[in-house]
Amino acid sequence: MPGSRLECALGLMPNGGVLADVGAGDGLLARRLAERAGVCQVFATEYGEGPFGRLAAACSGIQKLTLRRGDGLAPLTGEPLDGVAVLGMGGRTILRILELAHSFPRAVFVLGPMQATAALRLGLAERGLAIRDERLVLQAGRPYPLIVAAEGEGPPLTALDAMLGPVLRHTRPQGFGMVVERERQLLAARLRFAGEAERGIILGEIAALEAEENADN
């Protein structure tokens, strides 16, 4: 995971307790979390044999760091997790992982989708989770959202909230205009193949995006 996204994720994770990095890759985030004085234990997981082997080699001998092999949150069931990072995956994959979120009622989830972010935001409520915070990280000229979710109810999301992020719409961080433009391009691509009924909906969403963009001017 590139540095700035890693640093942002670290800043959003709890400073203590029992933490986990699901799909930990090279284990860098998990290792950094294990260095925190207030952290009791960190779990790092991978599913495939090859990725798990690489994770094990990268994390050998790290104190407070325990490796688990398995799919999503399943190998962590029963652990009293305070914070869980799920980064670098598609939004729908993250939603599938979060089907077990109810097993960790006190956990804060830090989510870093690579695509399908709107689907992820909309699907959180179905899993009993509400958006608590959002950040936007610019990496190699591309904006990457990071979403903080926790158990509870939040206000219903509008179409713009799902596309752009309810917190990001309020904070409007650097790179927010790029997010608006990217969503507009995706809608324009859908418009070319849309039927008559769908065209009206898409045109309305494009108009709403343009109004959102003009709100800064």
N, C-alpha and C positions, 0 to 999 in steps of 0.2 A: 504494500500500500504506500503510495507516495507520501512524502513527509508531512505536508500541510494537512492532508486528510487525517493522517495518523494523529497529529497533534490536536486537531479539533475533536476527534473521537475521544482521545485521552481526557480532554477538558470536560467532556460531557458525561463521562463515566463517574460513578461514585468514588470518593477518595478512600473508602474503607469497606470492610465487610468481605463477603464472598462474591467473586466476580467470575464471569465466563466470557470467552471469545469463541463463538460458534463459526466453524469454517475458518480456522485461525491462520491458514496459509503457512508463512514462514515463522509465525509465532512472535513477531516483533511487538505487536500490541500487547499480547499476553505477558511477554517478558517485561515490558515497561510497566504494566499494571502490577506485576509481582514485586517491583522495586519499591512500591509505596509502603511507607511505614504502617499505615492504618489498615492495609489489606491483609486479611487472615489467610485467604487461599484464592488461587486463580485456577480455573479449569480452561483448557484449550482443547478443542475438538476438531477432528477431520474425519471424513467418511471413507474415502478410498484408501487402499493399501499403500499406494505410492505416496500420495499427499501426507498420509499419517506418518509414514517412514521419514519423510523430509522434515515434518514438524518435530518428530522425536529427536532427530539428529540436531536440529537447531536449538532445542530446548533442554538438552541433556545437562543435568546437574543444577538446574535453576531451582532455588529454594522457593517454597510456597506455590509451585506450579505443578499441577497434575494434568496429565493427558488422558483423554478419553476418545476412543474410536467409536463412531456411530453416526446416525442420521439426525441432523438438526439438534433439537433439544432433548431427544429421547435418551441419550446416554447421561444426561444430567438430572433426570427425574429423581426427586427425593432430596436434592441438594438445596440448602437454604440460600438461594441466590439473591443478592442485592442489586446486581447490575449485569446485563448481558449485551454484548456487542454482536451484531450480525451485519457484516460489512462486505461490500464488493460482490453482491449477488443481484439478480434481477428482482424487481418488486414482487412478482408472483411467487418466486422461490422463497422469498422472505416470509410472505403470507403463509405459505405451506408450513414453514418452520414454526411460525407463531400459533399454529393450531394447538400447540401444547403450552401456550403462554399462561393459561389458567392454572397450571401446576406450579407457577412461581409468582404468587400474588403480590409479593412485596418488591419484585424486581423492576428496575428501570431498564427499558430496552433502547439501546442506541443503534439506529438502523441507517445503513448507508447504501441505498439502492443505486444500481448502475443504469437501470431503465425501468419502465412501468411504474414510475413514482406515483402517478395519480391513482392507479389501481391499488397500490400499497396504502395510500392515505385513506381511500374509501373502505378498504377491507379491515382496517384496524378496529373500527367499532364493532364489527361482526365477531371479533375475537376478544371483546371486552376491554379494549385498550383505547386510550385517548391521547391525542398529540399534546405534549407538554411544552415542547420547545423545538425549534428548527434553526439550523445554520446553513450557510452556503459557502462552499470552499471553491476557489478558482484554482484549477490545476491544468497546466499546459493550454490555457485559453478556454477551458471548458468548465462550466459550473457544476458542482456536485453537491446535492443536498444531503444533510444529515438530520435525521428525525429522532426526537426523543419521545418515547411513548411509555405510558404506565397504566396500570389497571384503573378503570373508572370511566365515567361518561364525560363527553365533551359536547360542544354545540354541533349541530348538524353541519356538514360541509357543503358548500355550494360547489358548482362546477368549477368556478375560478379557484376556490380553496383547494380542490383536489389537484388541479393542474399546477398551481403556483405555490401552494402552501399557505395555510391560514396565518402562521406566524411570520413567514417571509413577506407576505403582503403588507403586514404592519411595519416590520423593521426595514424592509426594502434595502437589503445589504448590497455591497458591490457585487456585480454580476447578475442582479435580479432582472435587469433589462434583457440580458441574454436568455434567461429562462423564458421570459415572455415571448421573445422572438422565436425561440425554438418551438414553443407550443403553437405559435401561429403558423409556422412552416409545416408542422405535422398536421394541423387542421386543413391547411391549404392542399396538402397531398391527399387527404381523405376526401376532400370536396370533389376532386377530379373523378372519383369513382362512385360517388354517393348517388343514391336514388333520390327522387323528388322529395319524399318525406324527410329524409335525413339531411338534405341540403339546407332546409330551413333551420334546423337545429345547429348545424355546423356554422352557418353564416351568423347566427346569433352569438355563438361562442367566440367567433373571430371579432365581432363588433365589441363584445365585452372585453376581450384582450386589448383591443385598441384603446378603449376607454381607460383601462387600467394603466396602460403605458402613458397615456396623455395626462393622467393624474399627477405625474411627476413634473409636468411642464407648466 
